[in-house]
């Protein structure tokens, strides 16, 4: 009797082991067939693209990245218009390129066009020259008194007025031709609106305060830039020598 009971118990144990092994094999086969994620999911902005935020214009975006408006419009099939919508994703490099443009890979310029006849935007002295510090890597700092009039350096159309570009304070951008822009930062007050046409020498803003190049001490300043096809040009090579 005891021998028969032992045989039955042994048979049950063997069956349990076979069931366990079969379950393990089925689990391993299922796991092998399941896809395994080897990288974390992508999140946030992808390189080479910009998502339009409220208050931005095609000109302010091209200004931010040092691109020409024409190239940015062409890469995004915008045609001759510059209308963009909040949330729209814009390509910052030609189709087929996955990286954002760098100074060595900016798009080629359009047909040569002479610069406007520039005027000094304020009467104050040059406080910091082009390239002297990171704050003047793309422009110059001009001094004066808080509230002094800031004038359009040439005739054109206001294509951006706002504070959406970090480091410029209240900023104005004026389009003078398809190739040439000028920019005026650190304004205390803005006297024009986007879309306005302005004449050379017309007051467009009041001088505000900004960090001085080198010391970062705040004082009345105008940050002034000239750009050709989106690329900064030394304003001191464009402005008249005599003040």
Phi and psi restraints in degrees (value plus and minus 20) as a CYANA .aco file:
   2 UNK   PHI     -82.7   -42.7
   2 UNK   PSI     -58.7   -18.7
   3 UNK   PHI     -83.7   -43.7
   3 UNK   PSI     -61.4   -21.4
   4 UNK   PHI     -84.9   -44.9
   4 UNK   PSI     -59.9   -19.9
   5 UNK   PHI     -83.5   -43.5
   5 UNK   PSI     -62.2   -22.2
   6 UNK   PHI     -83.7   -43.7
   6 UNK   PSI     -58.8   -18.8
   7 UNK   PHI     -84.1   -44.1
   7 UNK   PSI     -61.7   -21.7
   8 UNK   PHI     -84.3   -44.3
   8 UNK   PSI     -62.9   -22.9
   9 UNK   PHI     -82.3   -42.3
   9 UNK   PSI     -59.8   -19.8
  10 UNK   PHI     -84.4   -44.4
  10 UNK   PSI     -59.0   -19.0
  11 UNK   PHI     -85.2   -45.2
  11 UNK   PSI     -60.5   -20.5
  12 UNK   PHI     -82.4   -42.4
  12 UNK   PSI     -61.7   -21.7
  13 UNK   PHI     -82.9   -42.9
  13 UNK   PSI     -62.0   -22.0
  14 UNK   PHI     -83.3   -43.3
  14 UNK   PSI     -62.5   -22.5
  15 UNK   PHI     -82.9   -42.9
  15 UNK   PSI     -61.8   -21.8
  16 UNK   PHI     -81.6   -41.6
  16 UNK   PSI     -60.6   -20.6
  17 UNK   PHI     -84.2   -44.2
  17 UNK   PSI     -60.2   -20.2
  18 UNK   PHI     -85.2   -45.2
  18 UNK   PSI     -61.0   -21.0
  19 UNK   PHI     -82.7   -42.7
  19 UNK   PSI     -62.9   -22.9
  20 UNK   PHI     -82.8   -42.8
  20 UNK   PSI     -63.9   -23.9
  21 UNK   PHI     -84.6   -44.6
  21 UNK   PSI     -60.3   -20.3
  22 UNK   PHI     -82.6   -42.6
  22 UNK   PSI     -61.1   -21.1
  23 UNK   PHI     -83.9   -43.9
  23 UNK   PSI     -61.1   -21.1
  24 UNK   PHI     -83.7   -43.7
  24 UNK   PSI     -61.0   -21.0
  25 UNK   PHI     -84.2   -44.2
  25 UNK   PSI     -64.2   -24.2
  26 UNK   PHI     -82.4   -42.4
  26 UNK   PSI     -59.8   -19.8
  27 UNK   PHI     -85.0   -45.0
  27 UNK   PSI     -63.1   -23.1
  28 UNK   PHI     -85.3   -45.3
  28 UNK   PSI     -59.7   -19.7
  29 UNK   PHI     -85.0   -45.0
  29 UNK   PSI     -59.8   -19.8
  30 UNK   PHI     -85.4   -45.4
  30 UNK   PSI     -61.5   -21.5
  31 UNK   PHI     -85.2   -45.2
  31 UNK   PSI     -57.1   -17.1
  32 UNK   PHI     -86.5   -46.5
  32 UNK   PSI     -53.5   -13.5
  33 UNK   PHI     -98.4   -58.4
  33 UNK   PSI     -41.3    -1.3
  34 UNK   PHI     -95.6   -55.6
  34 UNK   PSI     119.2   159.2
  35 UNK   PHI     -87.7   -47.7
  35 UNK   PSI     121.0   161.0
  36 UNK   PHI    -129.6   -89.6
  36 UNK   PSI     105.9   145.9
  37 UNK   PHI     -99.8   -59.8
  37 UNK   PSI      96.8   136.8
  38 UNK   PHI    -117.9   -77.9
  38 UNK   PSI     -33.6     6.4
  39 UNK   PHI    -152.5  -112.5
  39 UNK   PSI     133.5   173.5
  40 UNK   PHI     -89.4   -49.4
  40 UNK   PSI     128.8   168.8
  41 UNK   PHI     -83.5   -43.5
  41 UNK   PSI     124.8   164.8
  42 UNK   PHI     -92.9   -52.9
  42 UNK   PSI     121.0   161.0
  43 UNK   PHI    -165.2  -125.2
  43 UNK   PSI     141.3   181.3
  44 UNK   PHI      59.4    99.4
  44 UNK   PSI    -198.9  -158.9
  45 UNK   PHI     -86.3   -46.3
  45 UNK   PSI     120.1   160.1
  46 UNK   PHI    -108.9   -68.9
  46 UNK   PSI     125.9   165.9
  47 UNK   PHI     -82.3   -42.3
  47 UNK   PSI     122.7   162.7
  48 UNK   PHI      69.2   109.2
  48 UNK   PSI     -15.7    24.3
  49 UNK   PHI    -155.7  -115.7
  49 UNK   PSI     135.7   175.7
  50 UNK   PHI    -154.5  -114.5
  50 UNK   PSI     111.5   151.5
  51 UNK   PHI    -115.5   -75.5
  51 UNK   PSI     104.0   144.0
  52 UNK   PHI     -86.1   -46.1
  52 UNK   PSI     111.0   151.0
  53 UNK   PHI    -128.4   -88.4
  53 UNK   PSI     143.6   183.6
  54 UNK   PHI     -78.7   -38.7
  54 UNK   PSI     114.7   154.7
  55 UNK   PHI      71.9   111.9
  55 UNK   PSI     -32.2     7.8
  56 UNK   PHI    -102.6   -62.6
  56 UNK   PSI     130.8   170.8
  57 UNK   PHI    -143.3  -103.3
  57 UNK   PSI     147.0   187.0
  58 UNK   PHI     -80.2   -40.2
  58 UNK   PSI     -52.3   -12.3
  59 UNK   PHI     -90.8   -50.8
  59 UNK   PSI     -61.6   -21.6
  60 UNK   PHI     -87.6   -47.6
  60 UNK   PSI     -54.6   -14.6
  61 UNK   PHI     -89.7   -49.7
  61 UNK   PSI     -64.6   -24.6
  62 UNK   PHI     -84.0   -44.0
  62 UNK   PSI     -56.0   -16.0
  63 UNK   PHI     -83.8   -43.8
  63 UNK   PSI     -62.9   -22.9
  64 UNK   PHI     -78.9   -38.9
  64 UNK   PSI     -59.8   -19.8
  65 UNK   PHI    -121.2   -81.2
  65 UNK   PSI     -15.8    24.2
  66 UNK   PHI      48.1    88.1
  66 UNK   PSI      18.0    58.0
  67 UNK   PHI    -134.5   -94.5
  67 UNK   PSI     139.3   179.3
  68 UNK   PHI    -102.0   -62.0
  68 UNK   PSI     126.0   166.0
  69 UNK   PHI     -81.6   -41.6
  69 UNK   PSI     -58.3   -18.3
  70 UNK   PHI     -80.5   -40.5
  70 UNK   PSI     -63.5   -23.5
  71 UNK   PHI     -86.1   -46.1
  71 UNK   PSI     -64.5   -24.5
  72 UNK   PHI     -81.2   -41.2
  72 UNK   PSI     -61.4   -21.4
  73 UNK   PHI     -85.8   -45.8
  73 UNK   PSI     -61.2   -21.2
  74 UNK   PHI     -86.5   -46.5
  74 UNK   PSI     -62.3   -22.3
  75 UNK   PHI     -85.3   -45.3
  75 UNK   PSI     -42.6    -2.6
  76 UNK   PHI    -131.8   -91.8
  76 UNK   PSI      -5.0    35.0
  77 UNK   PHI      34.4    74.4
  77 UNK   PSI      23.8    63.8
  78 UNK   PHI    -110.8   -70.8
  78 UNK   PSI     -22.9    17.1
  79 UNK   PHI      45.4    85.4
  79 UNK   PSI    -161.7  -121.7
  80 UNK   PHI    -107.0   -67.0
  80 UNK   PSI     -28.3    11.7
  81 UNK   PHI    -107.1   -67.1
  81 UNK   PSI     145.4   185.4
  82 UNK   PHI    -143.6  -103.6
  82 UNK   PSI      -4.1    35.9
  83 UNK   PHI     -95.4   -55.4
  83 UNK   PSI     105.4   145.4
  84 UNK   PHI    -151.0  -111.0
  84 UNK   PSI     142.0   182.0
  85 UNK   PHI    -140.1  -100.1
  85 UNK   PSI     127.5   167.5
  86 UNK   PHI     -78.6   -38.6
  86 UNK   PSI     112.7   152.7
  87 UNK   PHI      72.0   112.0
  87 UNK   PSI     -32.6     7.4
  88 UNK   PHI     -88.3   -48.3
  88 UNK   PSI     117.8   157.8
  89 UNK   PHI    -118.9   -78.9
  89 UNK   PSI     103.8   143.8
  90 UNK   PHI    -128.3   -88.3
  90 UNK   PSI     115.6   155.6
  91 UNK   PHI     -96.2   -56.2
  91 UNK   PSI     115.2   155.2
  92 UNK   PHI    -124.6   -84.6
  92 UNK   PSI     -12.4    27.6
  93 UNK   PHI    -169.5  -129.5
  93 UNK   PSI     144.5   184.5
  94 UNK   PHI     -80.6   -40.6
  94 UNK   PSI     130.5   170.5
  95 UNK   PHI     -73.6   -33.6
  95 UNK   PSI     115.9   155.9
  96 UNK   PHI      78.9   118.9
  96 UNK   PSI     -33.3     6.7
  97 UNK   PHI    -127.1   -87.1
  97 UNK   PSI     114.3   154.3
  98 UNK   PHI    -122.5   -82.5
  98 UNK   PSI     -25.4    14.6
  99 UNK   PHI    -129.7   -89.7
  99 UNK   PSI     133.3   173.3
 100 UNK   PHI     -88.3   -48.3
 100 UNK   PSI     131.1   171.1
 101 UNK   PHI     -87.7   -47.7
 101 UNK   PSI     127.2   167.2
 102 UNK   PHI    -139.9   -99.9
 102 UNK   PSI     148.5   188.5
 103 UNK   PHI     -73.5   -33.5
 103 UNK   PSI     -46.7    -6.7
 104 UNK   PHI    -107.7   -67.7
 104 UNK   PSI     -27.7    12.3
 105 UNK   PHI    -147.4  -107.4
 105 UNK   PSI       7.5    47.5
 106 UNK   PHI     -89.4   -49.4
 106 UNK   PSI     132.4   172.4
 107 UNK   PHI     -84.7   -44.7
 107 UNK   PSI     134.8   174.8
 108 UNK   PHI     -85.6   -45.6
 108 UNK   PSI     130.2   170.2
 109 UNK   PHI     -95.9   -55.9
 109 UNK   PSI     140.2   180.2
 110 UNK   PHI    -101.7   -61.7
 110 UNK   PSI    -194.3  -154.3
 111 UNK   PHI     -75.3   -35.3
 111 UNK   PSI     123.4   163.4
 112 UNK   PHI     -79.5   -39.5
 112 UNK   PSI     117.9   157.9
 113 UNK   PHI    -164.1  -124.1
 113 UNK   PSI     113.2   153.2
 114 UNK   PHI     -86.2   -46.2
 114 UNK   PSI     131.4   171.4
 115 UNK   PHI     -92.6   -52.6
 115 UNK   PSI     140.7   180.7
 116 UNK   PHI     -85.2   -45.2
 116 UNK   PSI     151.4   191.4
 117 UNK   PHI    -106.7   -66.7
 117 UNK   PSI      80.4   120.4
 118 UNK   PHI     -97.0   -57.0
 118 UNK   PSI     129.7   169.7
 119 UNK   PHI    -141.4  -101.4
 119 UNK   PSI     133.3   173.3
 120 UNK   PHI     -87.7   -47.7
 120 UNK   PSI     112.6   152.6
 121 UNK   PHI     -96.5   -56.5
 121 UNK   PSI     -42.0    -2.0
 122 UNK   PHI    -160.2  -120.2
 122 UNK   PSI     147.5   187.5
 123 UNK   PHI    -112.7   -72.7
 123 UNK   PSI     -26.7    13.3
 124 UNK   PHI     -96.1   -56.1
 124 UNK   PSI     154.0   194.0
 125 UNK   PHI     -98.5   -58.5
 125 UNK   PSI     146.5   186.5
 126 UNK   PHI     -98.1   -58.1
 126 UNK   PSI      97.7   137.7
 127 UNK   PHI    -109.2   -69.2
 127 UNK   PSI     -59.8   -19.8
 128 UNK   PHI    -164.2  -124.2
 128 UNK   PSI     112.9   152.9
 129 UNK   PHI    -107.6   -67.6
 129 UNK   PSI     146.1   186.1
 130 UNK   PHI     -77.9   -37.9
 130 UNK   PSI     105.6   145.6
 131 UNK   PHI      61.3   101.3
 131 UNK   PSI     -16.2    23.8
 132 UNK   PHI     -92.0   -52.0
 132 UNK   PSI     -47.8    -7.8
 133 UNK   PHI    -173.9  -133.9
 133 UNK   PSI     149.6   189.6
 134 UNK   PHI     -76.4   -36.4
 134 UNK   PSI     -49.2    -9.2
 135 UNK   PHI     -92.0   -52.0
 135 UNK   PSI     -40.3    -0.3
 136 UNK   PHI    -139.3   -99.3
 136 UNK   PSI      10.7    50.7
 137 UNK   PHI     -86.0   -46.0
 137 UNK   PSI     -42.0    -2.0
 138 UNK   PHI    -149.4  -109.4
 138 UNK   PSI     -10.4    29.6
 139 UNK   PHI    -187.5  -147.5
 139 UNK   PSI    -181.3  -141.3
 140 UNK   PHI    -149.6  -109.6
 140 UNK   PSI     141.2   181.2
 141 UNK   PHI    -130.4   -90.4
 141 UNK   PSI     109.0   149.0
 142 UNK   PHI    -137.0   -97.0
 142 UNK   PSI     115.7   155.7
 143 UNK   PHI    -111.1   -71.1
 143 UNK   PSI     159.0   199.0
 144 UNK   PHI     141.0   181.0
 144 UNK   PSI    -175.1  -135.1
 145 UNK   PHI    -135.2   -95.2
 145 UNK   PSI     127.0   167.0
 146 UNK   PHI     -76.7   -36.7
 146 UNK   PSI     111.0   151.0
 147 UNK   PHI      73.9   113.9
 147 UNK   PSI     -28.3    11.7
 148 UNK   PHI     -78.6   -38.6
 148 UNK   PSI     127.3   167.3
 149 UNK   PHI     -87.8   -47.8
 149 UNK   PSI     117.8   157.8
 150 UNK   PHI    -126.1   -86.1
 150 UNK   PSI     106.6   146.6
 151 UNK   PHI    -132.6   -92.6
 151 UNK   PSI     130.9   170.9
 152 UNK   PHI     -83.6   -43.6
 152 UNK   PSI     108.4   148.4
 153 UNK   PHI     -93.1   -53.1
 153 UNK   PSI     -35.2     4.8
 154 UNK   PHI    -184.7  -144.7
 154 UNK   PSI     142.8   182.8
 155 UNK   PHI     -89.8   -49.8
 155 UNK   PSI     130.7   170.7
 156 UNK   PHI     151.3   191.3
 156 UNK   PSI    -178.1  -138.1
 157 UNK   PHI    -143.8  -103.8
 157 UNK   PSI     115.9   155.9
 158 UNK   PHI     -93.1   -53.1
 158 UNK   PSI      98.4   138.4
 159 UNK   PHI    -130.0   -90.0
 159 UNK   PSI     -28.6    11.4
 160 UNK   PHI    -175.9  -135.9
 160 UNK   PSI     116.6   156.6
 161 UNK   PHI    -165.1  -125.1
 161 UNK   PSI      91.4   131.4
 162 UNK   PHI     152.9   192.9
 162 UNK   PSI    -194.1  -154.1
 163 UNK   PHI    -143.8  -103.8
 163 UNK   PSI       7.5    47.5
 164 UNK   PHI    -100.8   -60.8
 164 UNK   PSI     -32.0     8.0
 165 UNK   PHI    -118.8   -78.8
 165 UNK   PSI      93.8   133.8
 166 UNK   PHI     -80.4   -40.4
 166 UNK   PSI     114.6   154.6
 167 UNK   PHI      75.8   115.8
 167 UNK   PSI     -24.5    15.5
 168 UNK   PHI    -132.5   -92.5
 168 UNK   PSI     -26.9    13.1
 169 UNK   PHI      41.4    81.4
 169 UNK   PSI    -165.7  -125.7
 170 UNK   PHI     -93.4   -53.4
 170 UNK   PSI      97.6   137.6
 171 UNK   PHI    -138.1   -98.1
 171 UNK   PSI     121.3   161.3
 172 UNK   PHI    -138.7   -98.7
 172 UNK   PSI     118.4   158.4
 173 UNK   PHI    -144.5  -104.5
 173 UNK   PSI     109.4   149.4
 174 UNK   PHI    -136.6   -96.6
 174 UNK   PSI     110.6   150.6
 175 UNK   PHI    -113.5   -73.5
 175 UNK   PSI     102.6   142.6
 176 UNK   PHI    -120.0   -80.0
 176 UNK   PSI     -46.1    -6.1
 177 UNK   PHI    -185.3  -145.3
 177 UNK   PSI     156.5   196.5
 178 UNK   PHI     -78.2   -38.2
 178 UNK   PSI     -41.1    -1.1
 179 UNK   PHI    -124.4   -84.4
 179 UNK   PSI     -46.0    -6.0
 180 UNK   PHI    -136.5   -96.5
 180 UNK   PSI     114.3   154.3
 181 UNK   PHI    -149.5  -109.5
 181 UNK   PSI     135.7   175.7
 182 UNK   PHI    -151.5  -111.5
 182 UNK   PSI     131.2   171.2
 183 UNK   PHI    -153.7  -113.7
 183 UNK   PSI     125.5   165.5
 184 UNK   PHI    -154.7  -114.7
 184 UNK   PSI      91.9   131.9
 185 UNK   PHI    -132.3   -92.3
 185 UNK   PSI     148.9   188.9
 186 UNK   PHI      47.7    87.7
 186 UNK   PSI      10.2    50.2
 187 UNK   PHI     -93.6   -53.6
 187 UNK   PSI     121.1   161.1
 188 UNK   PHI     -96.9   -56.9
 188 UNK   PSI     -60.3   -20.3
 189 UNK   PHI    -167.6  -127.6
 189 UNK   PSI     125.1   165.1
 190 UNK   PHI    -127.5   -87.5
 190 UNK   PSI     111.2   151.2
 191 UNK   PHI    -122.8   -82.8
 191 UNK   PSI     -22.4    17.6
 192 UNK   PHI    -150.3  -110.3
 192 UNK   PSI     149.3   189.3
 193 UNK   PHI    -144.2  -104.2
 193 UNK   PSI     141.9   181.9
 194 UNK   PHI     -77.5   -37.5
 194 UNK   PSI     114.3   154.3
 195 UNK   PHI      77.9   117.9
 195 UNK   PSI     -38.8     1.2
 196 UNK   PHI     -86.8   -46.8
 196 UNK   PSI     123.4   163.4
 197 UNK   PHI    -116.5   -76.5
 197 UNK   PSI     115.8   155.8
 198 UNK   PHI    -145.5  -105.5
 198 UNK   PSI     134.1   174.1
 199 UNK   PHI    -119.8   -79.8
 199 UNK   PSI     136.4   176.4
 200 UNK   PHI     -78.4   -38.4
 200 UNK   PSI     111.1   151.1
 201 UNK   PHI      65.9   105.9
 201 UNK   PSI     -23.7    16.3
 202 UNK   PHI     -93.3   -53.3
 202 UNK   PSI     114.6   154.6
 203 UNK   PHI     -82.1   -42.1
 203 UNK   PSI     108.9   148.9
 204 UNK   PHI    -141.2  -101.2
 204 UNK   PSI     -36.2     3.8
 205 UNK   PHI    -182.3  -142.3
 205 UNK   PSI     154.1   194.1
 206 UNK   PHI    -135.6   -95.6
 206 UNK   PSI     117.5   157.5
 207 UNK   PHI     -84.0   -44.0
 207 UNK   PSI     113.7   153.7
 208 UNK   PHI    -130.6   -90.6
 208 UNK   PSI    -176.3  -136.3
 209 UNK   PHI    -134.0   -94.0
 209 UNK   PSI     130.5   170.5
 210 UNK   PHI    -171.5  -131.5
 210 UNK   PSI     148.9   188.9
 211 UNK   PHI     -95.1   -55.1
 211 UNK   PSI     108.3   148.3
 212 UNK   PHI     -91.5   -51.5
 212 UNK   PSI     116.6   156.6
 213 UNK   PHI     -78.6   -38.6
 213 UNK   PSI     114.8   154.8
 214 UNK   PHI      75.7   115.7
 214 UNK   PSI     -82.1   -42.1
 215 UNK   PHI    -113.6   -73.6
 215 UNK   PSI     -42.0    -2.0
 216 UNK   PHI      46.0    86.0
 216 UNK   PSI     -10.6    29.4
 217 UNK   PHI     -88.9   -48.9
 217 UNK   PSI     114.6   154.6
 218 UNK   PHI    -100.7   -60.7
 218 UNK   PSI     116.0   156.0
 219 UNK   PHI    -177.5  -137.5
 219 UNK   PSI     145.9   185.9
 220 UNK   PHI     -80.2   -40.2
 220 UNK   PSI     105.4   145.4
 221 UNK   PHI    -170.8  -130.8
 221 UNK   PSI     133.5   173.5
 222 UNK   PHI    -138.3   -98.3
 222 UNK   PSI     105.6   145.6
 223 UNK   PHI    -111.2   -71.2
 223 UNK   PSI     100.7   140.7
 224 UNK   PHI    -143.8  -103.8
 224 UNK   PSI     112.2   152.2
 225 UNK   PHI    -151.1  -111.1
 225 UNK   PSI     130.2   170.2
 226 UNK   PHI    -144.3  -104.3
 226 UNK   PSI     112.7   152.7
 227 UNK   PHI    -149.4  -109.4
 227 UNK   PSI     119.7   159.7
 228 UNK   PHI    -137.2   -97.2
 228 UNK   PSI      99.5   139.5
 229 UNK   PHI      33.4    73.4
 229 UNK   PSI      17.7    57.7
 230 UNK   PHI      65.1   105.1
 230 UNK   PSI     -31.3     8.7
 231 UNK   PHI    -117.8   -77.8
 231 UNK   PSI     109.3   149.3
 232 UNK   PHI     -80.5   -40.5
 232 UNK   PSI     120.9   160.9
 233 UNK   PHI    -142.0  -102.0
 233 UNK   PSI     122.1   162.1
 234 UNK   PHI     -81.3   -41.3
 234 UNK   PSI      93.6   133.6
 235 UNK   PHI     -80.3   -40.3
 235 UNK   PSI     -49.4    -9.4
 236 UNK   PHI     -90.5   -50.5
 236 UNK   PSI     -35.7     4.3
 237 UNK   PHI    -108.6   -68.6
 237 UNK   PSI     -27.4    12.6
 238 UNK   PHI    -129.7   -89.7
 238 UNK   PSI     -54.4   -14.4
 239 UNK   PHI     -93.5   -53.5
 239 UNK   PSI     132.2   172.2
 240 UNK   PHI     -82.2   -42.2
 240 UNK   PSI     126.6   166.6
 241 UNK   PHI     -88.8   -48.8
 241 UNK   PSI     -60.4   -20.4
 242 UNK   PHI    -102.6   -62.6
 242 UNK   PSI     118.5   158.5
